[in-house]
Amino acid sequence: MLQALIQSKDKAGGTLRAWTDVTALWAGMRHLSGDEKRVTKYGGEQAGTRTEITILYRRDVDASMRVLHGDAVYNIRHVNNVREANRELVLTCDLEPRGVGP
């Protein structure tokens, strides 16, 4: 499922952020790498996974969006319109750690 982040104002003038479904997708997934990143200067590490997701071309996809696959959330970091042919997009994504996000 492709999702977009929607921001709006609440009654007090604060910002509300919510993810909304854009469309269901057929996609190919390829896990590229995994690593651990230091969370704070005092220690603690967090696993990271880089994944490429290939979908049919859509002109409305950008790096502010995310892809849901089962329980996993993939934040889009880069959108590649392969050979500028408007046939397929390769989305470079980071797997969001569980329990993180707006």
Backbone as CSV, one residue per row, in Angstrom:
resi,resn,N_x,N_y,N_z,CA_x,CA_y,CA_z,C_x,C_y,C_z
1,MET,0.846,-1.172,0.000,0.000,0.000,0.000,0.894,1.239,0.000
2,LEU,0.667,2.133,-0.928,1.367,3.412,-0.982,0.607,4.406,-0.117
3,GLN,1.330,5.131,0.736,0.699,6.106,1.625,1.365,7.467,1.492
4,ALA,0.572,8.517,1.713,1.059,9.897,1.707,0.792,10.512,3.074
5,LEU,1.691,11.394,3.499,1.543,12.090,4.775,0.694,13.332,4.554
6,ILE,-0.364,13.444,5.330,-1.267,14.590,5.254,-1.076,15.420,6.520
7,GLN,-0.885,16.722,6.349,-0.749,17.616,7.490,-1.892,18.617,7.467
8,SER,-2.462,18.853,8.637,-3.538,19.824,8.765,-3.430,20.496,10.125
9,LYS,-4.252,21.487,10.357,-4.256,22.221,11.621,-5.407,21.739,12.495
10,ASP,-5.143,21.619,13.799,-6.228,21.298,14.723,-6.887,22.598,15.177
11,LYS,-7.893,22.488,16.031,-8.642,23.666,16.476,-7.790,24.661,17.242
12,ALA,-6.725,24.182,17.877,-5.854,25.062,18.655,-4.716,25.639,17.803
13,GLY,-4.677,25.291,16.519,-3.637,25.807,15.645,-2.413,24.920,15.542
14,GLY,-2.433,23.794,16.240,-1.322,22.852,16.160,-1.375,22.051,14.870
15,THR,-0.305,21.357,14.580,-0.226,20.566,13.355,-0.591,19.117,13.641
16,LEU,-1.492,18.593,12.842,-1.851,17.179,12.894,-1.210,16.489,11.706
17,ARG,-0.608,15.340,11.956,0.009,14.553,10.886,-0.618,13.172,10.876
18,ALA,-1.016,12.707,9.691,-1.616,11.381,9.562,-1.279,10.810,8.190
19,TRP,-1.101,9.502,8.138,-0.843,8.827,6.872,-2.163,8.405,6.265
20,THR,-2.304,8.603,4.965,-3.518,8.209,4.259,-3.155,7.297,3.089
21,ASP,-3.999,6.307,2.835,-3.756,5.376,1.741,-3.947,6.076,0.405
22,VAL,-3.010,5.850,-0.528,-3.104,6.390,-1.878,-3.608,5.312,-2.824
23,THR,-2.939,4.149,-2.820,-3.350,3.045,-3.680,-2.654,1.757,-3.251
24,ALA,-3.273,0.641,-3.578,-2.617,-0.651,-3.401,-1.664,-0.844,-4.582
25,LEU,-0.554,-1.532,-4.355,0.480,-1.693,-5.373,0.867,-3.148,-5.556
26,TRP,1.219,-3.500,-6.785,1.968,-4.717,-7.046,3.411,-4.280,-7.147
27,ALA,4.292,-4.942,-6.444,5.678,-4.473,-6.393,6.642,-5.640,-6.273
28,GLY,7.859,-5.405,-6.764,8.970,-6.314,-6.535,9.865,-5.704,-5.475
29,MET,10.373,-6.522,-4.562,11.206,-6.019,-3.478,12.561,-6.703,-3.511
30,ARG,13.599,-5.899,-3.255,14.961,-6.428,-3.188,15.651,-5.772,-2.005
31,HIS,16.022,-6.596,-1.013,16.714,-6.083,0.167,18.188,-5.906,-0.183
32,LEU,18.683,-4.675,-0.056,20.042,-4.358,-0.480,21.070,-4.516,0.622
33,SER,20.765,-3.970,1.805,21.767,-3.990,2.868,21.100,-3.835,4.217
34,GLY,21.872,-4.136,5.212,21.440,-3.936,6.588,22.621,-3.457,7.401
35,ASP,22.353,-2.640,8.409,23.428,-2.161,9.272,22.841,-1.774,10.621
36,GLU,23.716,-1.401,11.510,23.280,-0.906,12.816,23.811,0.501,12.987
37,LYS,22.943,1.380,13.465,23.318,2.776,13.666,23.267,3.105,15.141
38,ARG,24.199,3.934,15.577,24.211,4.387,16.957,23.023,5.335,17.160
39,VAL,22.248,5.100,18.211,21.050,5.897,18.468,21.397,7.165,19.244
40,THR,22.247,7.043,20.250,22.662,8.203,21.038,24.165,8.147,21.253
41,LYS,24.726,9.236,21.730,26.172,9.237,21.990,26.532,8.373,23.189
42,TYR,25.522,7.960,23.968,25.758,7.138,25.159,25.643,5.643,24.871
43,GLY,25.350,5.316,23.644,25.244,3.906,23.295,23.861,3.564,22.800
44,GLY,23.669,2.310,22.542,22.410,1.840,21.988,22.474,1.869,20.466
45,GLU,22.034,0.809,19.861,22.074,0.722,18.412,20.709,0.372,17.878
46,GLN,20.495,0.743,16.618,19.234,0.485,15.959,19.546,-0.127,14.594
47,ALA,18.893,-1.229,14.271,19.128,-1.881,12.991,18.480,-1.076,11.875
48,GLY,19.141,-1.039,10.728,18.595,-0.362,9.553,18.643,-1.288,8.357
49,THR,17.659,-1.196,7.484,17.601,-2.019,6.287,17.293,-1.137,5.090
50,ARG,18.073,-1.269,4.030,17.848,-0.530,2.778,17.228,-1.502,1.780
51,THR,16.129,-1.087,1.143,15.379,-1.943,0.237,15.023,-1.181,-1.029
52,GLU,15.051,-1.860,-2.169,14.538,-1.293,-3.416,13.193,-1.931,-3.715
53,ILE,12.217,-1.084,-3.996,10.879,-1.539,-4.347,10.592,-1.035,-5.759
54,THR,10.265,-1.960,-6.668,9.981,-1.606,-8.054,8.476,-1.670,-8.287
55,ILE,7.927,-0.562,-8.812,6.494,-0.478,-9.087,6.290,0.056,-10.505
56,LEU,5.076,-0.086,-11.018,4.749,0.538,-12.290,4.780,2.051,-12.117
57,TYR,5.068,2.749,-13.195,5.198,4.208,-13.159,3.915,4.878,-12.682
58,ARG,4.103,5.837,-11.798,3.045,6.743,-11.335,3.696,8.103,-11.202
59,ARG,3.054,9.137,-11.691,3.676,10.461,-11.616,3.545,11.102,-10.241
60,ASP,2.697,10.558,-9.357,2.442,11.184,-8.063,3.295,10.641,-6.920
61,VAL,4.276,9.801,-7.189,5.106,9.213,-6.134,6.318,10.101,-5.876
62,ASP,6.583,10.389,-4.582,7.768,11.171,-4.233,8.347,10.685,-2.916
63,ALA,9.464,11.275,-2.518,10.213,10.807,-1.346,9.565,11.176,-0.017
64,SER,8.438,11.842,-0.029,7.729,12.126,1.223,6.761,11.003,1.590
65,MET,6.647,10.002,0.731,5.667,8.927,0.910,6.310,7.691,1.536
66,ARG,5.468,6.688,1.772,5.959,5.423,2.300,5.160,4.271,1.709
67,VAL,5.708,3.053,1.859,5.070,1.840,1.367,4.852,0.909,2.552
68,LEU,3.648,0.369,2.671,3.347,-0.645,3.684,3.367,-2.004,3.007
69,HIS,4.040,-2.959,3.644,4.070,-4.333,3.151,3.901,-5.230,4.371
70,GLY,2.715,-5.769,4.531,2.408,-6.518,5.753,2.511,-5.587,6.945
71,ASP,3.295,-5.968,7.950,3.506,-5.120,9.126,4.685,-4.171,8.953
72,ALA,5.393,-4.269,7.842,6.595,-3.462,7.633,6.249,-2.121,6.975
73,VAL,6.973,-1.089,7.402,6.814,0.254,6.848,8.138,0.653,6.204
74,TYR,8.089,0.999,4.916,9.274,1.399,4.157,9.150,2.870,3.790
75,ASN,10.020,3.704,4.343,10.040,5.129,4.038,10.817,5.351,2.747
76,ILE,10.186,6.007,1.772,10.825,6.244,0.481,11.872,7.340,0.637
77,ARG,13.099,7.057,0.199,14.202,8.018,0.263,14.554,8.588,-1.106
78,HIS,14.316,7.795,-2.157,14.641,8.247,-3.515,13.710,7.557,-4.502
79,VAL,13.281,8.296,-5.533,12.426,7.752,-6.586,13.189,7.828,-7.901
80,ASN,13.408,6.685,-8.553,14.134,6.624,-9.816,13.175,6.209,-10.926
81,ASN,12.898,7.127,-11.855,12.133,6.828,-13.061,13.133,6.210,-14.041
82,VAL,13.168,4.887,-14.116,14.205,4.158,-14.836,14.276,4.610,-16.294
83,ARG,15.445,5.077,-16.687,15.734,5.571,-18.042,14.742,6.658,-18.479
84,GLU,14.089,7.298,-17.511,13.093,8.351,-17.801,12.055,7.864,-18.809
85,ALA,11.754,6.564,-18.766,10.845,5.949,-19.739,9.389,5.948,-19.286
86,ASN,9.123,6.377,-18.058,7.752,6.401,-17.520,7.077,5.026,-17.586
87,ARG,7.863,3.975,-17.325,7.327,2.616,-17.303,7.349,2.018,-15.903
88,GLU,8.450,2.264,-15.191,8.574,1.726,-13.838,9.359,2.710,-12.975
89,LEU,9.122,2.610,-11.676,9.852,3.401,-10.694,10.577,2.445,-9.768
90,VAL,11.814,2.779,-9.438,12.547,2.042,-8.411,12.632,2.963,-7.200
91,LEU,12.018,2.536,-6.115,11.969,3.319,-4.878,13.046,2.798,-3.934
92,THR,13.992,3.633,-3.583,14.984,3.258,-2.575,14.393,3.639,-1.229
93,CYS,14.279,2.656,-0.345,13.556,2.845,0.913,14.373,2.373,2.102
94,ASP,14.059,2.946,3.257,14.585,2.474,4.534,13.439,1.848,5.310
95,LEU,13.697,0.692,5.892,12.708,0.049,6.742,12.608,0.815,8.041
96,GLU,11.400,1.246,8.385,11.193,2.009,9.618,11.238,1.057,10.810
97,PRO,12.020,1.390,11.815,12.046,0.546,13.019,10.662,0.462,13.640
98,ARG,10.337,-0.658,14.200,9.006,-0.835,14.807,8.800,0.149,15.934
99,GLY,7.577,0.664,16.015,7.224,1.591,17.076,7.703,3.013,16.844
100,VAL,8.079,3.350,15.598,8.572,4.683,15.270,7.660,5.277,14.214
101,GLY,7.487,6.600,14.237,6.725,7.270,13.182,5.630,8.111,13.758
102,PRO,5.073,8.982,12.899,4.011,9.879,13.375,2.725,9.160,13.634
